[in-house]
Amino acid sequence: MTDTFKTIARFQYSSEAQIIKGRLEADGIEVFLSDNLTIDTDPLISNAIGGVKLKVYSHQSETALEILNAINKYSVDDEGQAIICPTCKSKKIELFSTIKDAKSLIWFIFGVLFSALPFYTRHKYRCEACQTEFDLK
């Protein structure tokens, strides 16, 4: 058996990769991260170098991919049920932040000018299938 590695996933930030790494290691898969320290040093170059690469031994790659595919990447409600699009009934819903009202814009500008984190942002859900934006309320 050779010790060759296979990249099974790429992530923009190392924190995402660390979460998946922990999940795979809990199931006995040896996981290695590549470029995570570089991206932690300068997150803006993540896209330029292809993100954080999650690698496993080649002989464990099929098992690791099965575990990855079992993880739901879409939003769920407080009871753990998939959120359903009100328009097309798809379950492929993602949470995103938006700056569309005056309050969000003012806090965004304040954060940029004074190097502070934004205090106020609005969160909405977007359907991946039909691009409908909606709130849960």
URSUL-V997228 format. One record per run of one state. SS is the DSSP state (helix for helix, strand for strand, loop for the rest). FROM is the first residue (numbers start at 0). LEN is the number of residues. Records with the same first field share a line. If there is no record, write none. Layout:
SS = FROM-LEN, FROM-LEN
This chain:
loop = 0-4, 11-2, 26-4, 34-1, 41-1, 49-2, 70-5, 76-5, 82-10, 98-3, 113-8, 127-5, 134-3
strand = 4-7, 30-4, 51-6, 75-1, 81-1, 92-6, 121-6, 132-2
helix = 13-13, 35-6, 42-7, 57-13, 101-12
